[in-house]
Amino acid sequence: MSEPKVFQASPEAKSKAKQLRIFAVIAWLFAMAGQAFAIFKLISDETLVWLIVAIVVILALAITGSTLWKNANKLDPASEKEPTRFFIQNQLGAIMGVLAFLPMVILIFTNKNISGKTKGIAGSIAAIAMVAAGITGADFNPPSVEKYTEEINQQTEAAKSLNIDSDNVYWSKAGNKYHAYDDCQHIRGKAISSGSIKESWEQKGISELCKTCQKKAAKASIPSDVKEMIEVE
Protein backbone atom coordinates (compact mmCIF):
# COMPACT_ATOMS: atom_id res chain seq x y z
CA MET A 1 0.00 0.00 0.00
CA SER A 2 1.46 3.39 -1.02
CA GLU A 3 2.05 6.09 1.55
CA PRO A 4 -0.51 8.92 1.76
CA LYS A 5 0.54 11.94 -0.29
CA VAL A 6 0.77 15.12 1.83
CA PHE A 7 0.01 18.41 0.10
CA GLN A 8 2.78 20.99 0.00
CA ALA A 9 2.44 24.16 -2.06
CA SER A 10 5.06 24.44 -4.79
CA PRO A 11 7.50 27.37 -4.92
CA GLU A 12 5.60 28.67 -7.96
CA ALA A 13 2.29 28.53 -6.09
CA LYS A 14 3.81 30.22 -3.05
CA SER A 15 5.24 32.98 -5.25
CA LYS A 16 1.88 33.54 -6.96
CA ALA A 17 0.11 33.55 -3.59
CA LYS A 18 2.57 36.13 -2.29
CA GLN A 19 1.85 38.40 -5.25
CA LEU A 20 -1.90 38.09 -4.74
CA ARG A 21 -1.55 38.89 -1.03
CA ILE A 22 0.51 41.99 -1.80
CA PHE A 23 -2.19 43.20 -4.21
CA ALA A 24 -4.84 42.40 -1.60
CA VAL A 25 -3.05 44.46 1.04
CA ILE A 26 -2.70 47.35 -1.41
CA ALA A 27 -6.45 47.23 -2.13
CA TRP A 28 -7.20 47.23 1.61
CA LEU A 29 -4.83 50.14 2.20
CA PHE A 30 -6.63 52.15 -0.48
CA ALA A 31 -9.92 51.22 1.16
CA MET A 32 -8.63 52.47 4.53
CA ALA A 33 -7.34 55.66 2.91
CA GLY A 34 -10.74 56.16 1.32
CA GLN A 35 -12.39 55.72 4.68
CA ALA A 36 -10.07 58.29 6.27
CA PHE A 37 -10.83 60.76 3.48
CA ALA A 38 -14.57 60.17 3.92
CA ILE A 39 -14.34 60.68 7.69
CA PHE A 40 -12.37 63.93 7.54
CA LYS A 41 -13.80 65.47 4.36
CA LEU A 42 -17.17 64.01 3.45
CA ILE A 43 -19.27 63.50 6.57
CA SER A 44 -21.57 66.49 6.19
CA ASP A 45 -25.00 67.33 4.80
CA GLU A 46 -23.48 69.13 1.80
CA THR A 47 -21.34 66.21 0.67
CA LEU A 48 -23.85 63.37 1.14
CA VAL A 49 -23.72 62.29 -2.51
CA TRP A 50 -19.92 62.16 -2.52
CA LEU A 51 -19.96 60.28 0.77
CA ILE A 52 -22.17 57.61 -0.80
CA VAL A 53 -19.84 57.44 -3.81
CA ALA A 54 -16.89 57.00 -1.44
CA ILE A 55 -18.68 54.18 0.39
CA VAL A 56 -19.26 52.34 -2.91
CA VAL A 57 -15.61 52.74 -3.92
CA ILE A 58 -14.41 51.54 -0.50
CA LEU A 59 -16.69 48.52 -0.75
CA ALA A 60 -15.30 47.64 -4.19
CA LEU A 61 -11.73 47.90 -2.89
CA ALA A 62 -12.51 45.80 0.20
CA ILE A 63 -14.15 43.06 -1.87
CA THR A 64 -11.28 43.11 -4.39
CA GLY A 65 -8.76 42.69 -1.59
CA SER A 66 -10.73 39.84 -0.02
CA THR A 67 -11.10 38.03 -3.34
CA LEU A 68 -7.38 38.25 -4.06
CA TRP A 69 -6.57 37.09 -0.52
CA LYS A 70 -8.86 34.05 -0.75
CA ASN A 71 -7.39 33.11 -4.13
CA ALA A 72 -3.95 33.25 -2.53
CA ASN A 73 -5.12 30.96 0.27
CA LYS A 74 -6.24 28.39 -2.31
CA LEU A 75 -2.72 28.29 -3.72
CA ASP A 76 -0.93 28.31 -0.36
CA PRO A 77 -3.31 27.19 2.40
CA ALA A 78 -2.65 27.24 6.12
CA SER A 79 -2.60 24.13 8.30
CA GLU A 80 -5.40 23.35 10.73
CA LYS A 81 -2.70 22.30 13.18
CA GLU A 82 -1.99 26.01 13.72
CA PRO A 83 -5.50 27.21 14.71
CA THR A 84 -4.62 30.88 15.32
CA ARG A 85 -2.82 31.31 12.02
CA PHE A 86 -5.46 29.22 10.25
CA PHE A 87 -8.27 31.47 11.51
CA ILE A 88 -6.50 34.77 10.82
CA GLN A 89 -5.27 33.77 7.37
CA ASN A 90 -8.67 32.55 6.23
CA GLN A 91 -10.84 35.22 7.85
CA LEU A 92 -8.60 38.24 7.33
CA GLY A 93 -10.82 39.35 4.44
CA ALA A 94 -13.83 39.56 6.77
CA ILE A 95 -11.80 41.41 9.41
CA MET A 96 -10.47 43.96 6.94
CA GLY A 97 -13.87 44.34 5.33
CA VAL A 98 -15.42 45.31 8.64
CA LEU A 99 -12.51 47.59 9.60
CA ALA A 100 -12.84 49.41 6.26
CA PHE A 101 -16.23 50.72 7.45
CA LEU A 102 -16.65 50.39 11.23
CA PRO A 103 -14.98 53.70 12.30
CA MET A 104 -16.92 55.58 9.61
CA VAL A 105 -20.24 54.00 10.62
CA ILE A 106 -19.65 54.94 14.27
CA LEU A 107 -18.69 58.52 13.40
CA ILE A 108 -21.66 59.01 11.08
CA PHE A 109 -24.14 57.98 13.74
CA THR A 110 -22.42 59.91 16.53
CA ASN A 111 -21.73 63.12 14.59
CA LYS A 112 -23.79 65.97 16.05
CA ASN A 113 -23.12 68.31 13.12
CA ILE A 114 -25.13 66.42 10.50
CA SER A 115 -28.89 66.02 10.16
CA GLY A 116 -30.88 62.95 11.02
CA LYS A 117 -31.63 62.48 7.32
CA THR A 118 -27.93 62.32 6.44
CA LYS A 119 -27.29 59.97 9.35
CA GLY A 120 -30.13 57.72 8.23
CA ILE A 121 -29.11 57.58 4.57
CA ALA A 122 -25.32 57.55 4.83
CA GLY A 123 -25.27 55.52 8.03
CA SER A 124 -27.56 52.84 6.64
CA ILE A 125 -25.63 52.56 3.37
CA ALA A 126 -22.30 52.38 5.21
CA ALA A 127 -23.64 49.76 7.63
CA ILE A 128 -24.99 47.63 4.77
CA ALA A 129 -21.65 47.98 2.95
CA MET A 130 -19.81 46.91 6.11
CA VAL A 131 -21.95 43.77 6.43
CA ALA A 132 -21.51 43.02 2.71
CA ALA A 133 -17.74 43.44 2.94
CA GLY A 134 -17.58 41.24 6.03
CA ILE A 135 -19.66 38.44 4.53
CA THR A 136 -17.86 38.60 1.18
CA GLY A 137 -14.49 38.50 2.91
CA ALA A 138 -15.35 35.56 5.17
CA ASP A 139 -14.37 32.08 4.00
CA PHE A 140 -17.02 29.61 5.15
CA ASN A 141 -15.19 26.63 3.68
CA PRO A 142 -11.52 27.57 4.02
CA PRO A 143 -8.82 25.53 2.30
CA SER A 144 -6.23 23.79 4.42
CA VAL A 145 -3.23 21.54 4.01
CA GLU A 146 -5.24 18.74 5.61
CA LYS A 147 -8.25 19.15 3.31
CA TYR A 148 -6.06 19.24 0.23
CA THR A 149 -4.16 16.16 1.43
CA GLU A 150 -7.42 14.27 1.95
CA GLU A 151 -8.75 15.31 -1.47
CA ILE A 152 -5.49 14.42 -3.22
CA ASN A 153 -5.47 10.94 -1.74
CA GLN A 154 -9.16 10.41 -2.51
CA GLN A 155 -8.64 11.47 -6.12
CA THR A 156 -5.50 9.36 -6.42
CA GLU A 157 -7.41 6.29 -5.27
CA ALA A 158 -10.32 7.13 -7.58
CA ALA A 159 -7.91 7.49 -10.50
CA LYS A 160 -6.30 4.15 -9.74
CA SER A 161 -9.73 2.50 -9.67
CA LEU A 162 -10.17 3.68 -13.27
CA ASN A 163 -6.68 2.45 -14.20
CA ILE A 164 -5.50 6.04 -14.63
CA ASP A 165 -1.80 6.59 -14.03
CA SER A 166 -2.06 8.98 -11.05
CA ASP A 167 1.61 9.90 -11.42
CA ASN A 168 1.21 11.00 -15.03
CA VAL A 169 -1.72 13.37 -15.59
CA TYR A 170 -1.92 16.60 -17.59
CA TRP A 171 -3.14 20.15 -17.08
CA SER A 172 -3.07 23.45 -18.92
CA LYS A 173 -1.98 26.82 -17.60
CA ALA A 174 -5.46 28.33 -17.56
CA GLY A 175 -7.42 25.17 -16.69
CA ASN A 176 -8.82 24.13 -13.32
CA LYS A 177 -8.97 20.38 -13.99
CA TYR A 178 -6.37 17.72 -14.63
CA HIS A 179 -6.62 15.24 -17.50
CA ALA A 180 -5.84 11.56 -17.81
CA TYR A 181 -5.06 11.82 -21.55
CA ASP A 182 -2.80 14.33 -23.27
CA ASP A 183 -5.02 14.26 -26.36
CA CYS A 184 -8.16 15.26 -24.44
CA GLN A 185 -10.21 17.73 -26.50
CA HIS A 186 -10.10 20.31 -23.71
CA ILE A 187 -6.30 20.63 -23.76
CA ARG A 188 -5.55 19.63 -27.36
CA GLY A 189 -3.30 22.23 -28.99
CA LYS A 190 -2.57 23.97 -25.68
CA ALA A 191 0.65 24.19 -23.75
CA ILE A 192 0.33 21.53 -21.07
CA SER A 193 2.23 20.41 -18.00
CA SER A 194 2.40 16.87 -16.69
CA GLY A 195 3.03 15.22 -13.36
CA SER A 196 1.21 13.50 -10.55
CA ILE A 197 -2.24 14.42 -9.24
CA LYS A 198 -0.48 15.75 -6.16
CA GLU A 199 1.71 18.02 -8.30
CA SER A 200 -1.30 19.36 -10.20
CA TRP A 201 -2.82 20.44 -6.88
CA GLU A 202 0.42 21.92 -5.59
CA GLN A 203 1.07 23.92 -8.75
CA LYS A 204 -2.49 24.88 -9.69
CA GLY A 205 -4.37 24.88 -6.39
CA ILE A 206 -7.66 23.01 -6.07
CA SER A 207 -8.44 20.80 -9.06
CA GLU A 208 -10.44 17.79 -10.20
CA LEU A 209 -10.43 15.19 -12.94
CA CYS A 210 -11.81 16.26 -16.31
CA LYS A 211 -15.28 14.73 -16.85
CA THR A 212 -14.44 13.78 -20.45
CA CYS A 213 -11.31 11.92 -19.34
CA GLN A 214 -13.25 10.30 -16.50
CA LYS A 215 -15.86 8.91 -18.91
CA LYS A 216 -13.17 7.71 -21.32
CA ALA A 217 -11.24 6.01 -18.52
CA ALA A 218 -14.40 4.42 -17.14
CA LYS A 219 -15.25 3.02 -20.57
CA ALA A 220 -11.70 1.75 -21.09
CA SER A 221 -11.73 0.00 -17.70
CA ILE A 222 -14.73 -2.19 -18.64
CA PRO A 223 -13.52 -5.76 -19.31
CA SER A 224 -13.67 -6.79 -22.98
CA ASP A 225 -16.10 -9.67 -22.31
CA VAL A 226 -18.47 -7.29 -20.58
CA LYS A 227 -18.20 -4.88 -23.53
CA GLU A 228 -19.10 -7.69 -25.90
CA MET A 229 -22.16 -8.59 -23.81
CA ILE A 230 -23.25 -4.93 -23.82
CA GLU A 231 -22.80 -4.68 -27.59
CA VAL A 232 -24.78 -7.89 -28.14
CA GLU A 233 -27.64 -6.62 -26.00
C-alpha positions in Angstrom: 0.0 0.0 0.0 1.5 3.4 -1.0 2.1 6.1 1.6 -0.5 8.9 1.8 0.5 11.9 -0.3 0.8 15.1 1.8 0.0 18.4 0.1 2.8 21.0 0.0 2.4 24.2 -2.1 5.1 24.4 -4.8 7.5 27.4 -4.9 5.6 28.7 -8.0 2.3 28.5 -6.1 3.8 30.2 -3.0 5.2 33.0 -5.3 1.9 33.5 -7.0 0.1 33.5 -3.6 2.6 36.1 -2.3 1.9 38.4 -5.3 -1.9 38.1 -4.7 -1.5 38.9 -1.0 0.5 42.0 -1.8 -2.2 43.2 -4.2 -4.8 42.4 -1.6 -3.1 44.5 1.0 -2.7 47.3 -1.4 -6.4 47.2 -2.1 -7.2 47.2 1.6 -4.8 50.1 2.2 -6.6 52.2 -0.5 -9.9 51.2 1.2 -8.6 52.5 4.5 -7.3 55.7 2.9 -10.7 56.2 1.3 -12.4 55.7 4.7 -10.1 58.3 6.3 -10.8 60.8 3.5 -14.6 60.2 3.9 -14.3 60.7 7.7 -12.4 63.9 7.5 -13.8 65.5 4.4 -17.2 64.0 3.4 -19.3 63.5 6.6 -21.6 66.5 6.2 -25.0 67.3 4.8 -23.5 69.1 1.8 -21.3 66.2 0.7 -23.9 63.4 1.1 -23.7 62.3 -2.5 -19.9 62.2 -2.5 -20.0 60.3 0.8 -22.2 57.6 -0.8 -19.8 57.4 -3.8 -16.9 57.0 -1.4 -18.7 54.2 0.4 -19.3 52.3 -2.9 -15.6 52.7 -3.9 -14.4 51.5 -0.5 -16.7 48.5 -0.7 -15.3 47.6 -4.2 -11.7 47.9 -2.9 -12.5 45.8 0.2 -14.1 43.1 -1.9 -11.3 43.1 -4.4 -8.8 42.7 -1.6 -10.7 39.8 0.0 -11.1 38.0 -3.3 -7.4 38.2 -4.1 -6.6 37.1 -0.5 -8.9 34.0 -0.7 -7.4 33.1 -4.1 -3.9 33.2 -2.5 -5.1 31.0 0.3 -6.2 28.4 -2.3 -2.7 28.3 -3.7 -0.9 28.3 -0.4 -3.3 27.2 2.4 -2.6 27.2 6.1 -2.6 24.1 8.3 -5.4 23.3 10.7 -2.7 22.3 13.2 -2.0 26.0 13.7 -5.5 27.2 14.7 -4.6 30.9 15.3 -2.8 31.3 12.0 -5.5 29.2 10.2 -8.3 31.5 11.5 -6.5 34.8 10.8 -5.3 33.8 7.4 -8.7 32.5 6.2 -10.8 35.2 7.8 -8.6 38.2 7.3 -10.8 39.3 4.4 -13.8 39.6 6.8 -11.8 41.4 9.4 -10.5 44.0 6.9 -13.9 44.3 5.3 -15.4 45.3 8.6 -12.5 47.6 9.6 -12.8 49.4 6.3 -16.2 50.7 7.4 -16.6 50.4 11.2 -15.0 53.7 12.3 -16.9 55.6 9.6 -20.2 54.0 10.6 -19.6 54.9 14.3 -18.7 58.5 13.4 -21.7 59.0 11.1 -24.1 58.0 13.7 -22.4 59.9 16.5 -21.7 63.1 14.6 -23.8 66.0 16.1 -23.1 68.3 13.1 -25.1 66.4 10.5 -28.9 66.0 10.2 -30.9 62.9 11.0 -31.6 62.5 7.3 -27.9 62.3 6.4 -27.3 60.0 9.4 -30.1 57.7 8.2 -29.1 57.6 4.6 -25.3 57.6 4.8 -25.3 55.5 8.0 -27.6 52.8 6.6 -25.6 52.6 3.4 -22.3 52.4 5.2 -23.6 49.8 7.6 -25.0 47.6 4.8 -21.6 48.0 2.9 -19.8 46.9 6.1 -21.9 43.8 6.4 -21.5 43.0 2.7 -17.7 43.4 2.9 -17.6 41.2 6.0 -19.7 38.4 4.5 -17.9 38.6 1.2 -14.5 38.5 2.9 -15.3 35.6 5.2 -14.4 32.1 4.0 -17.0 29.6 5.1 -15.2 26.6 3.7 -11.5 27.6 4.0 -8.8 25.5 2.3 -6.2 23.8 4.4 -3.2 21.5 4.0 -5.2 18.7 5.6 -8.3 19.2 3.3 -6.1 19.2 0.2 -4.2 16.2 1.4 -7.4 14.3 1.9 -8.7 15.3 -1.5 -5.5 14.4 -3.2 -5.5 10.9 -1.7 -9.2 10.4 -2.5 -8.6 11.5 -6.1 -5.5 9.4 -6.4 -7.4 6.3 -5.3 -10.3 7.1 -7.6 -7.9 7.5 -10.5 -6.3 4.1 -9.7 -9.7 2.5 -9.7 -10.2 3.7 -13.3 -6.7 2.5 -14.2 -5.5 6.0 -14.6 -1.8 6.6 -14.0 -2.1 9.0 -11.1 1.6 9.9 -11.4 1.2 11.0 -15.0 -1.7 13.4 -15.6 -1.9 16.6 -17.6 -3.1 20.2 -17.1 -3.1 23.5 -18.9 -2.0 26.8 -17.6 -5.5 28.3 -17.6 -7.4 25.2 -16.7 -8.8 24.1 -13.3 -9.0 20.4 -14.0 -6.4 17.7 -14.6 -6.6 15.2 -17.5 -5.8 11.6 -17.8 -5.1 11.8 -21.5 -2.8 14.3 -23.3 -5.0 14.3 -26.4 -8.2 15.3 -24.4 -10.2 17.7 -26.5 -10.1 20.3 -23.7 -6.3 20.6 -23.8 -5.5 19.6 -27.4 -3.3 22.2 -29.0 -2.6 24.0 -25.7 0.7 24.2 -23.8 0.3 21.5 -21.1 2.2 20.4 -18.0 2.4 16.9 -16.7 3.0 15.2 -13.4 1.2 13.5 -10.5 -2.2 14.4 -9.2 -0.5 15.7 -6.2 1.7 18.0 -8.3 -1.3 19.4 -10.2 -2.8 20.4 -6.9 0.4 21.9 -5.6 1.1 23.9 -8.8 -2.5 24.9 -9.7 -4.4 24.9 -6.4 -7.7 23.0 -6.1 -8.4 20.8 -9.1 -10.4 17.8 -10.2 -10.4 15.2 -12.9 -11.8 16.3 -16.3 -15.3 14.7 -16.8 -14.4 13.8 -20.4 -11.3 11.9 -19.3 -13.2 10.3 -16.5 -15.9 8.9 -18.9 -13.2 7.7 -21.3 -11.2 6.0 -18.5 -14.4 4.4 -17.1 -15.3 3.0 -20.6 -11.7 1.7 -21.1 -11.7 0.0 -17.7 -14.7 -2.2 -18.6 -13.5 -5.8 -19.3 -13.7 -6.8 -23.0 -16.1 -9.7 -22.3 -18.5 -7.3 -20.6 -18.2 -4.9 -23.5 -19.1 -7.7 -25.9 -22.2 -8.6 -23.8 -23.2 -4.9 -23.8 -22.8 -4.7 -27.6 -24.8 -7.9 -28.1 -27.6 -6.6 -26.0 
